[in-house]
């Protein structure tokens, strides 16, 4: 009994070959990202390298999991090993997405808002608590 069946269509083979070339050439992938996002500063370039390294780890951990899932029987050790790989995959996905979102946010133009008015209402139905002294009488 196999846990997962392999799909050998042309699309998956081309995707695997493309991902394999990216995995083997992390520096090239980082350079592509640097050109695509027009990175100039060392911070932006280092983010591109973090993105490329995280992507490489995602692909390599995914391949390890795929290989181990295709074995005939699951053992306790294999289940524990897959749990570790799953946590590593999740961590690398978060790392990848955080880095790519940071890079995108850095490259987006900054938004500035100027408000020139005498009266500005930022919220409705705001409650104002007026702390009254002990000697003040409150009349109904």
C-alpha positions as CSV (number, residue, x, y, z in Angstrom):
1,X,0.0,0.0,0.0
2,X,1.5,3.3,-1.0
3,X,0.6,6.5,0.8
4,X,1.1,8.8,-2.1
5,X,1.1,8.1,-5.8
6,X,3.5,9.8,-8.2
7,X,2.1,11.9,-11.0
8,X,4.4,11.7,-14.1
9,X,2.7,14.2,-16.4
10,X,4.7,16.5,-18.6
11,X,3.7,19.5,-16.4
12,X,5.1,18.0,-13.2
13,X,8.3,16.9,-14.9
14,X,8.9,20.4,-16.3
15,X,8.1,22.0,-12.9
16,X,10.5,19.5,-11.2
17,X,13.3,20.3,-13.7
18,X,12.8,24.0,-13.2
19,X,12.8,23.7,-9.4
20,X,15.8,21.5,-9.6
21,X,17.8,24.1,-11.6
22,X,16.8,26.8,-9.0
23,X,17.8,24.5,-6.2
24,X,21.2,24.0,-7.7
25,X,21.7,27.6,-8.5
26,X,20.7,29.6,-5.4
27,X,23.1,32.5,-6.2
28,X,21.5,32.7,-9.7
29,X,18.0,32.8,-8.2
30,X,19.1,35.6,-5.8
31,X,20.6,37.5,-8.7
32,X,17.3,37.2,-10.7
33,X,15.4,38.5,-7.6
34,X,17.9,41.4,-7.3
35,X,17.3,42.4,-10.9
36,X,13.5,41.9,-10.8
37,X,13.1,44.1,-7.7
38,X,15.9,46.5,-8.7
39,X,17.7,46.1,-5.4
40,X,20.4,48.6,-4.7
41,X,21.2,48.5,-1.0
42,X,22.9,45.7,0.9
43,X,19.8,45.1,2.9
44,X,17.7,44.5,-0.2
45,X,20.3,42.2,-1.7
46,X,20.6,40.2,1.6
47,X,16.8,39.8,1.6
48,X,17.1,38.4,-1.9
49,X,19.7,35.9,-0.7
50,X,17.5,35.0,2.3
51,X,14.5,34.4,-0.1
52,X,16.6,32.2,-2.4
53,X,18.0,30.2,0.4
54,X,14.6,29.7,2.0
55,X,13.2,28.6,-1.4
56,X,16.0,26.1,-1.8
57,X,15.3,24.6,1.6
58,X,11.6,24.4,0.8
59,X,12.3,22.5,-2.3
60,X,14.9,20.1,-0.7
61,X,12.7,19.4,2.3
62,X,9.7,18.8,0.0
63,X,11.7,16.3,-2.0
64,X,12.8,14.5,1.1
65,X,9.2,14.3,2.3
66,X,8.0,13.0,-1.1
67,X,10.7,10.3,-1.1
68,X,9.8,9.1,2.4
69,X,6.1,9.2,1.7
70,X,6.5,6.8,-1.2
71,X,7.7,3.9,0.9
72,X,5.5,0.9,1.5
73,X,5.0,1.1,5.2
74,X,5.2,3.9,7.8
75,X,7.1,3.1,11.0
76,X,7.3,5.0,14.2
77,X,10.7,6.4,13.3
78,X,9.5,7.5,9.9
79,X,6.5,9.2,11.3
80,X,8.7,11.1,13.7
81,X,11.2,12.0,10.9
82,X,8.3,13.3,8.7
83,X,7.0,15.3,11.7
84,X,10.5,17.0,11.9
85,X,10.5,17.6,8.2
86,X,7.0,19.0,8.3
87,X,8.1,21.5,11.0
88,X,11.2,22.5,9.0
89,X,9.1,23.0,5.9
90,X,6.6,25.2,7.8
91,X,9.5,27.2,9.3
92,X,11.1,27.7,5.9
93,X,7.7,28.7,4.3
94,X,7.2,31.3,7.0
95,X,10.8,32.6,6.5
96,X,10.3,32.7,2.7
97,X,7.0,34.6,2.9
98,X,8.2,37.0,5.6
99,X,11.3,37.9,3.6
100,X,9.4,38.3,0.3
101,X,6.7,40.4,1.9
102,X,9.4,42.6,3.5
103,X,11.1,43.1,0.2
104,X,7.9,43.9,-1.5
105,X,7.0,46.4,1.2
106,X,10.4,48.0,0.9
107,X,10.0,48.5,-2.8
108,X,6.5,49.9,-2.7
109,X,6.4,53.7,-2.6
110,X,5.8,55.2,0.8
111,X,2.3,56.7,1.4
112,X,2.2,60.2,2.9
113,X,-1.0,61.9,4.0
114,X,-1.3,65.6,4.7
115,X,-4.4,66.8,6.4
116,X,-5.0,70.6,6.6
117,X,-8.2,71.4,8.4
118,X,-9.4,73.3,11.4
119,X,-11.7,70.6,12.7
120,X,-10.9,66.9,12.2
121,X,-13.1,64.1,13.4
122,X,-11.3,60.8,13.3
123,X,-13.9,58.7,15.0
124,X,-17.6,58.8,15.8
125,X,-19.3,58.3,19.2
126,X,-16.2,58.6,21.2
127,X,-16.6,58.6,25.0
128,X,-15.0,61.2,27.1
129,X,-14.6,60.4,30.8
130,X,-14.4,63.5,32.9
131,X,-12.9,62.8,36.3
132,X,-14.5,65.0,38.8
133,X,-13.1,65.9,42.1
134,X,-14.5,64.6,45.4
135,X,-16.0,68.0,46.5
136,X,-18.1,68.4,43.4
137,X,-21.8,67.7,43.6
138,X,-23.5,66.0,40.8
139,X,-27.1,67.1,40.3
140,X,-29.7,64.9,38.6
